[in-house]
Amino acid sequence: MPRVVHPQQVNIVKLKHEENEKTLKGKRVYHTTRYVITESPTGSSIYEVKTVGKSLIRTISSAILLSDEEETLTIDCPNLDPTQKIEVIKTTIKHLKKNTRSVIFKSKFEHIGITLFEPKNTRVGIIDVVPPPARLEYQALNAKKQKLVRKDTKFQINTIDILKEIPKTSQPVIFPCKATTRRKFLFLDVDSEKIASLKEPTLVVGCPVTFETVKELNPRIQMKKIDICPAHYARKDTTANDFYIVRCCRASIQGVQIYSPRNKRIIALEWEPTIENFLDAIYLGTLLKKHPEYPHF
């Protein structure tokens, strides 16, 4: 779910005042359209849409409201390059009002894009683990430093040293990836041949993906498991947060993952998330709070 929507994904539809998202269904839009700005005599609203069809022109099959007329702001930025996402956020965030959730920006080359923001007083739980380095903690502090989130957005950061979770043992210990551990481990990403030939009982530190991979490499291995998946820690966390952001091996394989969307709301990113990935996850978390069925609508 992008924080900054590229102009190519935006379409403008003019509606009468009494029309709404139900009226969008059946309207025809260009095939790249994922977001629709509706313009009525009283203001603009923003919807995310799904389309059907195989040609350049598609038909809207469903839509969800992202911001109504009270929550949508329009600004002119004739020198702003819409492809420079961080610069777009820094420019548009300065114009936010109390209830603003979306900013429509008219940019260079007469392109029209959208920046999507979390609501005021959003509380984000960050569950990170070390080793490897705590990338999410870094991106949370980076987002605050660069003023890429609202001033009142709060990050509750919990960085867990997973080495403290591993008991001393004479058995071989498999760790998910090469890291500075100061202990003699087998690392799944560099020692796969050794792991495949293990015959003695082994302690495997990781997540369900780690356990599945070890079993695939060595079907007869006797495993004792220690689950250090950040999503596992997030499920047990009792802090009052609107949602959680973690890193996850499954996300590295399959892309962004959404866990427990109707209650705990955990967004899992890959292990090397960029600042854009992190900001997108914040917006996705706020969207799930309002639309727990997302991305199905």
For each residue, the residues with C-beta under 8 A, 3 or more apart:
1: 116 280 283 284 287 294 295
2: 5 6 116 280 283
3: 85 89 115 116 117 276 279 280 282 283
4: 82 85 88 89 113 114 115 116
5: 2 9 10 34 35 113 114 115 116
6: 2 9 10 82 83 113
7: 10 82 107 111 112 113
8: 32
9: 5 6 32 33 34 35
10: 5 6 7 33 35 36 37 112 113 114
11: 29 30 33 35 36 37
12: 36 37 38 39 112
13: 24 27 29 36 37 38 39
14: 38 39 40
15: 19 20 23 38 39 40
16: 19 40 41
17: 40 41 42
18:
19: 15 16 23 38 40
20: 15 23 24 65
21: 24 25 47 63 64 65
22: 25
23: 15 19 20 27
24: 13 20 21 27 36 38 47 49 60 63
25: 21 22 60 61 62 63
26: 59 60
27: 13 23 24 59 60
28: 57 58 59 60
29: 11 13 33 36 49 51 57 58 59 60
30: 11 33 56 57 58
31: 51 53 55 56 57 58
32: 8 9
33: 9 10 11 29 30 36 49 51 58
34: 5 9 48 49
35: 5 9 10 11 46 47 48 49 66 114
36: 10 11 12 13 24 29 33 46 47 49 60 63
37: 10 11 12 13 44 45 46 104 112 114
38: 12 13 14 15 19 24 44 45 46 47
39: 12 13 14 15 43 44
40: 14 15 16 17 19 43 44 45 69
41: 16 17
42: 17 69
43: 39 40 69 70 72
44: 37 38 39 40 69 72 74 104
45: 37 38 40 65 67 68 69 72
46: 35 36 37 38 65 66 67 72 102 104 114 116
47: 21 24 35 36 38 63 64 65 66
48: 34 35 63 64 66 297
49: 24 29 33 34 35 36 60 61 62 63
50: 60 61 62 63 297
51: 29 31 33 58 59 60 61
52: 58 59 61
53: 31 57 58 59
54:
55: 31 58
56: 30 31
57: 28 29 30 31 53
58: 28 29 30 31 33 51 52 53 55
59: 26 27 28 29 51 52 53
60: 24 25 26 27 28 29 36 49 50 51 63
61: 25 49 50 51 52
62: 25 49 50 297
63: 21 24 25 36 47 48 49 50 60 297
64: 21 47 48 291 294 297
65: 20 21 45 46 47 68
66: 35 46 47 48 101 102 116 287
67: 45 46 71 72 100 101 102 116
68: 45 65 71 72
69: 40 42 43 44 45 72
70: 43 99
71: 67 68 99 100 101 102
72: 43 44 45 46 67 68 69 100 101 102 103 104
73: 95 96 97 100 102 103 104
74: 44 103 104 105 106
75: 92 95 103 104 105 106
76: 105 106
77: 80 91 92 105 106 107 108
78: 106 107 108
79: 108
80: 77 84 87 88 91 105 107 108
81: 84 87 107 108
82: 4 6 7 88 105 107 108 111 113
83: 6
84: 80 81 87 88
85: 3 4 88 89 276
86: 89 90 146 148 275 276
87: 80 81 84 90 91
88: 4 80 82 84 85 91 92 105 107 113 115
89: 3 4 85 86 92 93 115 148 279
90: 86 87 93 94 146 147 148
91: 77 80 87 88 94 105
92: 75 77 88 89 95 96 103 105 115
93: 89 90 96 115 117 147 148 150
94: 90 91
95: 73 75 92 100 103
96: 73 92 93 100 103 117 150
97: 73 100
98: 120
99: 70 71
100: 67 71 72 73 95 96 97 103 117
101: 66 67 71 72 116 117 119
102: 46 66 67 71 72 73 114 115 116 117
103: 72 73 74 75 92 95 96 100 114 115 117
104: 37 44 46 72 73 74 75 112 113 114
105: 74 75 76 77 80 82 88 91 92 112 113 114 115
106: 74 75 76 77 78 110 111 112
107: 7 77 78 80 81 82 88 111 112 113
108: 77 78 79 80 81 82 111
109:
110: 106
111: 7 82 106 107 108
112: 7 10 12 37 104 105 106 107
113: 4 5 6 7 10 82 88 104 105 107
114: 4 5 10 35 37 46 102 103 104 105
115: 3 4 5 88 89 92 93 102 103 105
116: 1 2 3 4 5 46 66 67 101 102 283
117: 3 93 96 100 101 102 103 150 283
118: 122 149 150 153 282 283 285 286
119: 101 122 286
120: 98 150 152
121: 152 153 154
122: 118 119 150 152 153 154 242 282 285 286
123: 154 156 240 241 242
124: 140 153 154 155 156 241 242 243 244 245 282 285
125: 156 158 234 237 239 241 243 244 245
126: 136 137 140 155 156 157 158 244 245 246
127: 136 158 160 230 231 233 234 237 244 245 246
128: 134 135 136 137 157 158 159 160 230 246 247
129: 134 159 160 161 162 228 230 233 247
130: 133 134 159 160 161 162
131: 162 163 179 180 181
132: 135 177 179 271
133: 130 138
134: 128 129 130 137 138 159
135: 128 132 138 139 247 271 272 273
136: 126 127 128 139 140 157 245 246 247 269 273 278
137: 126 128 134 140 141 157 159
138: 133 134 135 141 142
139: 135 136 142 143 273 274 275 278
140: 124 126 136 137 143 144 155 157 278
141: 137 138 144 145
142: 138 139 145 146 148 275
143: 139 140 146 148 149 275 278 279 282
144: 140 141 147 148 149 155
145: 141 142
146: 86 90 142 143 275
147: 90 93 144 151
148: 86 89 90 93 142 143 144 275 279
149: 118 143 144 153 279 282
150: 93 96 117 118 120 122 153
151: 147
152: 120 121 122
153: 118 121 122 124 149 150 282
154: 121 122 123 124
155: 124 126 140 144
156: 123 124 125 126 239 241
157: 126 128 136 137 140
158: 125 126 127 128 233 237 239
159: 128 129 130 134 137
160: 127 128 129 130 165 228 230 233
161: 129 130 164
162: 129 130 131 165 166 205 228
163: 131 166 181 182 183
164: 161
165: 160 162 205 226 228
166: 162 163 173 183 203 205 226
167: 203
168:
169: 173 203
170:
171: 200 201 202 203 224
172: 186 198 200 202 203
173: 166 169 183 184 185 186 202 203 204 205
174: 185 186 187 188 191 195 202 203 204 205 206 210 214
175: 179 181 185 186 187 188 205 206
176: 187 188 189 205 206 207 210 249
177: 132 187 188 189 271
178: 187 189 190
179: 131 132 175 187
180: 131
181: 131 163 175 185
182: 163
183: 163 166 173
184: 173
185: 173 174 175 181 205
186: 172 173 174 175 191 194 195 198
187: 174 175 176 177 178 179 190 191
188: 174 175 176 177 191 192 195 206 210 213 214
189: 176 177 178 192
190: 178 187
191: 174 186 187 188 194 195
192: 188 189 195 196 217
193: 196 197
194: 186 191 197 198
195: 174 186 188 191 192 198 214 217 218 221
196: 192 193 217 218
197: 193 194 218
198: 172 186 194 195 202 218 221
199: 220
200: 171 172 222
201: 171 222 223 224
202: 171 172 173 174 198 214 221 222 223 224
203: 166 167 169 171 172 173 174 223 224 226
204: 173 174 210 211 214 223 224 225 226
205: 162 165 166 173 174 175 176 185 210 226 228
206: 174 175 176 188 209 210 211 214 225 226 227 228 229 249
207: 176 210 211 227 228 229 231 232 248 249 250
208: 211 212 227 229 250
209: 206 212 213 249 250 253
210: 174 176 188 204 205 206 207 213 214 249
211: 204 206 207 208 214 215 223 225
212: 208 209 215 216
213: 188 209 210 216 217
214: 174 188 195 202 204 206 210 211 217 218 221 223
215: 211 212 218 219 221 223
216: 212 213 219
217: 192 195 196 213 214 221
218: 195 196 197 198 214 215 221
219: 215 216
220: 199
221: 195 198 202 214 215 217 218
222: 200 201 202
223: 201 202 203 204 211 214 215
224: 171 201 202 203 204
225: 204 206 211
226: 165 166 203 204 205 206
227: 206 207 208 232
228: 129 160 162 165 205 206 207 232 233
229: 206 207 208 232 233 246 248 249
230: 127 128 129 160 233 234 246 247 248 268
231: 127 207 234 235 246 248 257 259 266 268
232: 207 227 228 229 235 236
233: 127 129 158 160 228 229 230 236 237 246
234: 125 127 230 231 237 244 246 264 266
235: 231 232 259 260 264 266
236: 232 233
237: 125 127 158 233 234 241 244
238:
239: 125 156 158
240: 123
241: 123 124 125 156 237 244
242: 122 123 124 265 285 286 289
243: 124 125 264 265 266 267 285 286 288 289
244: 124 125 126 127 234 237 241 264 265 266 267 285
245: 124 125 126 127 136 266 267 268 269 278 281 282 285
246: 126 127 128 136 229 230 231 233 234 266 267 268 269
247: 128 129 135 136 230 251 268 269 270 271 273
248: 207 229 230 231 251 252 257 268 269 270
249: 176 206 207 209 210 229 252 253 271
250: 207 208 209 253 254 257 268
251: 247 248 254 255 256 257 268 269 270
252: 248 249 270 271
253: 209 249 250
254: 250 251 257
255: 251
256: 251 267 268 269 277 281 284
257: 231 248 250 251 254 267 268
258: 261 265 266 267 268 284 288 294
259: 231 235 264 266 267 268
260: 235 263 264 265 266
261: 258 265 288 292 293 294
262: 292
263: 260
264: 234 235 243 244 259 260
265: 242 243 244 258 260 261 285 288 289 292
266: 231 234 235 243 244 245 246 258 259 260
267: 243 244 245 246 256 257 258 259 281 284 285 288
268: 230 231 245 246 247 248 250 251 256 257 258 259
269: 136 245 246 247 248 251 256 273 277 278 281
270: 247 248 251 252 273 277
271: 132 135 177 247 249 252
272: 135
273: 135 136 139 247 269 270 277 278 281
274: 139 277 278
275: 86 139 142 143 146 148 278 279
276: 3 85 86 279 280
277: 256 269 270 273 274 280 281
278: 136 139 140 143 245 269 273 274 275 281 282
279: 3 89 143 148 149 275 276 282 283
280: 1 2 3 276 277 283 284
281: 245 256 267 269 273 277 278 284 285
282: 3 118 122 124 143 149 153 245 278 279 285 286
283: 1 2 3 116 117 118 279 280 286 287
284: 1 256 258 267 280 281 287 288 294
285: 118 122 124 242 243 244 245 265 267 281 282 288 289
286: 118 119 122 242 243 282 283 289 290
287: 1 66 283 284 290 291 294
288: 243 258 261 265 267 284 285 291 292 294
289: 242 243 265 285 286 292
290: 286 287
291: 64 287 288 294 297
292: 261 262 265 288 289
293: 261 296 297
294: 1 64 258 261 284 287 288 291 297
295: 1
296: 293
297: 48 50 62 63 64 291 293 294
